């Protein structure tokens, strides 16, 4: 392994991020530690702390890569004939094929006195903006406030189905597949929004 003098700060940061991401991908977030990362990249703990404030900061940067991947996939789904259904399918596929990365987004918690940095919050907002665009395309009569609410409801329902599936809670109810549940949820919810009010 090359030593610190062989890499710029940015190169070293990317090396550490790639190592942390690989650990999460293959073993899950619970296996991620500063020592595991430094062991993998061949640098000291002190060097890693010169690149990231702490383990939480490192995890946020890895989770940001996951958000970037999701943003790219959802953006592609936006250009399909049924963007909301396509985004839901995309989200379900990502959770199945990249479970450890997906899980790290929701398992990781910052200390109570700490909030997400602005650069991270912007990534979350970008994803919701994409979904809001799809909602507006599907139901153009909605107000801005209703679009915002609808986006959160759709995401919460989709995420809830995925979470119940992971925990095995759907099996005792003899539910249909996640795909069918998600399709029905979205179809019925959007139908309600499109129906003329009495």
C-alpha positions as CSV (number, residue, x, y, z in Angstrom):
1,X,0.0,0.0,0.0
2,X,1.3,3.4,-0.9
3,X,2.0,5.8,1.9
4,X,0.5,9.2,2.6
5,X,3.1,11.1,0.6
6,X,2.0,9.3,-2.5
7,X,-1.5,10.7,-2.5
8,X,-3.0,14.1,-2.4
9,X,-5.6,14.9,0.3
10,X,-8.4,14.5,-2.1
11,X,-7.1,11.1,-3.4
12,X,-6.6,9.9,0.1
13,X,-10.2,10.9,1.0
14,X,-11.5,9.0,-2.0
15,X,-9.5,5.9,-1.1
16,X,-10.9,6.0,2.5
17,X,-14.4,6.5,1.2
18,X,-14.1,3.6,-1.2
19,X,-12.8,1.4,1.6
20,X,-15.7,2.4,3.9
21,X,-18.2,1.9,1.1
22,X,-16.8,-1.5,0.4
23,X,-17.1,-2.5,4.1
24,X,-20.7,-1.4,4.2
25,X,-21.6,-3.1,0.9
26,X,-20.1,-6.4,1.9
27,X,-20.6,-6.5,5.7
28,X,-23.1,-3.9,6.6
29,X,-22.8,-0.6,8.6
30,X,-22.3,-2.4,11.9
31,X,-18.9,-3.7,10.6
32,X,-17.7,-0.2,9.8
33,X,-15.2,1.3,12.2
34,X,-12.3,3.7,11.9
35,X,-9.8,0.9,12.6
36,X,-11.3,-1.3,9.9
37,X,-11.1,1.4,7.4
38,X,-7.5,2.4,8.3
39,X,-6.5,-1.3,8.3
40,X,-8.0,-1.6,4.8
41,X,-6.2,1.4,3.3
42,X,-2.9,1.0,5.2
43,X,-3.0,4.4,7.0
44,X,-3.2,5.5,10.6
45,X,-6.3,6.5,12.6
46,X,-4.8,9.9,12.9
47,X,-4.6,10.3,9.1
48,X,-8.2,9.3,8.7
49,X,-9.2,12.0,11.3
50,X,-7.4,14.6,9.2
51,X,-9.8,13.7,6.4
52,X,-13.1,13.3,8.3
53,X,-14.2,14.8,11.6
54,X,-15.2,11.4,13.1
55,X,-16.9,8.1,12.2
56,X,-20.3,9.9,11.8
57,X,-18.8,12.3,9.3
58,X,-17.3,9.3,7.3
59,X,-20.6,7.5,7.3
60,X,-22.4,10.7,6.1
61,X,-20.0,10.8,3.1
62,X,-20.6,7.2,2.3
63,X,-24.4,7.6,2.6
64,X,-24.0,10.7,0.3
65,X,-22.7,8.4,-2.4
66,X,-25.7,6.2,-1.9
67,X,-28.0,9.2,-2.3
68,X,-26.2,10.2,-5.4
69,X,-26.8,6.7,-6.9
70,X,-30.5,6.9,-6.0
71,X,-30.8,10.4,-7.5
72,X,-29.3,9.2,-10.8
73,X,-31.6,6.2,-11.0
74,X,-34.7,8.2,-10.0
75,X,-33.8,10.9,-12.5
76,X,-33.9,8.3,-15.3
77,X,-37.3,7.0,-14.1
78,X,-38.7,10.5,-14.3
79,X,-38.6,10.3,-18.1
80,X,-40.7,7.1,-18.3
81,X,-44.5,7.1,-19.2
82,X,-45.4,6.2,-15.6
83,X,-42.7,8.0,-13.6
84,X,-44.0,7.4,-10.1
85,X,-44.5,3.6,-10.6
86,X,-41.0,3.5,-12.3
87,X,-39.4,5.3,-9.4
88,X,-41.1,2.9,-6.9
89,X,-39.8,-0.1,-8.9
90,X,-36.4,1.5,-9.0
91,X,-36.4,2.1,-5.2
92,X,-37.5,-1.5,-4.6
93,X,-34.8,-2.8,-6.9
94,X,-32.2,-0.7,-5.2
95,X,-33.2,-1.9,-1.7
96,X,-33.0,-5.5,-2.9
97,X,-29.7,-5.3,-4.7
98,X,-27.9,-2.8,-2.5
99,X,-29.5,-3.6,0.9
100,X,-26.5,-2.8,3.1
101,X,-26.1,0.6,1.5
102,X,-29.8,1.3,1.6
103,X,-30.0,0.2,5.2
104,X,-27.1,2.4,6.2
105,X,-29.1,5.5,5.2
106,X,-31.7,4.8,7.8
107,X,-29.8,2.9,10.5
108,X,-27.2,5.6,11.1
109,X,-28.1,8.2,13.6
110,X,-26.2,11.4,14.4
111,X,-25.8,12.4,18.0
112,X,-28.9,14.3,19.4
113,X,-27.1,17.6,19.5
114,X,-26.0,17.3,15.9
115,X,-28.0,17.9,12.7
116,X,-27.2,17.1,9.1
117,X,-24.8,19.4,7.4
118,X,-26.2,21.6,4.6
119,X,-24.5,19.8,1.8
120,X,-26.1,16.5,3.0
121,X,-29.6,18.0,3.4
122,X,-29.3,19.3,-0.2
123,X,-28.9,15.8,-1.5
124,X,-32.0,14.7,0.3
125,X,-34.0,17.7,-1.0
126,X,-32.8,16.9,-4.5
127,X,-34.3,13.4,-4.3
128,X,-37.6,14.7,-3.0
129,X,-37.6,17.4,-5.8
130,X,-37.4,14.7,-8.4
131,X,-40.3,12.8,-6.9
132,X,-42.3,16.1,-6.6
133,X,-41.7,16.6,-10.3
134,X,-43.1,13.2,-11.0
135,X,-46.2,13.9,-8.8
136,X,-46.8,17.2,-10.6
137,X,-46.6,15.4,-14.0
138,X,-49.0,12.7,-12.8
139,X,-51.5,15.1,-11.1
140,X,-51.0,18.6,-12.5
141,X,-54.0,20.0,-10.7
142,X,-52.4,19.7,-7.3
143,X,-51.2,22.7,-5.4
144,X,-47.6,23.1,-4.3
145,X,-48.5,22.2,-0.8
146,X,-50.4,19.1,-1.9
147,X,-47.5,18.0,-4.1
148,X,-45.2,18.3,-1.1
149,X,-47.5,16.3,1.1
150,X,-48.2,13.7,-1.6
151,X,-44.5,13.1,-2.2
152,X,-43.9,12.4,1.5
153,X,-46.9,10.1,1.7
154,X,-45.8,8.1,-1.3
155,X,-42.3,7.8,0.0
156,X,-43.5,6.8,3.5
157,X,-45.8,4.1,2.1
158,X,-43.1,2.8,-0.2
159,X,-40.5,2.8,2.5
160,X,-42.9,1.2,4.9
161,X,-43.6,-1.7,2.6
162,X,-39.8,-2.3,2.1
163,X,-39.2,-2.1,5.8
164,X,-42.0,-4.5,6.6
165,X,-40.7,-6.9,4.0
166,X,-37.1,-6.8,5.5
167,X,-38.4,-7.5,9.0
168,X,-40.5,-10.4,7.7
169,X,-43.7,-8.8,9.1
170,X,-45.5,-9.2,5.8
171,X,-45.2,-13.0,5.8
172,X,-47.6,-13.7,8.7
173,X,-50.2,-11.6,6.9
174,X,-49.9,-13.8,3.7
175,X,-49.4,-10.6,1.7
176,X,-48.8,-10.5,-2.0
177,X,-45.4,-9.5,-3.3
178,X,-43.9,-6.1,-2.5
179,X,-44.3,-5.2,-6.2
180,X,-48.0,-5.8,-6.1
181,X,-48.5,-4.0,-2.8
182,X,-46.5,-1.0,-4.0
183,X,-48.3,-0.9,-7.4
184,X,-51.7,-1.1,-5.6
185,X,-50.8,1.6,-3.1
186,X,-49.6,4.0,-5.7
187,X,-52.5,3.4,-8.1
188,X,-55.2,3.7,-5.5
189,X,-53.6,6.8,-3.8
190,X,-53.2,8.6,-7.1
191,X,-56.7,7.6,-8.2
192,X,-58.0,9.3,-5.1
193,X,-56.1,12.5,-5.8
194,X,-57.4,12.5,-9.4
195,X,-61.0,11.9,-8.5
196,X,-63.3,14.9,-8.6
197,X,-64.0,16.3,-5.1
198,X,-67.7,16.1,-4.0
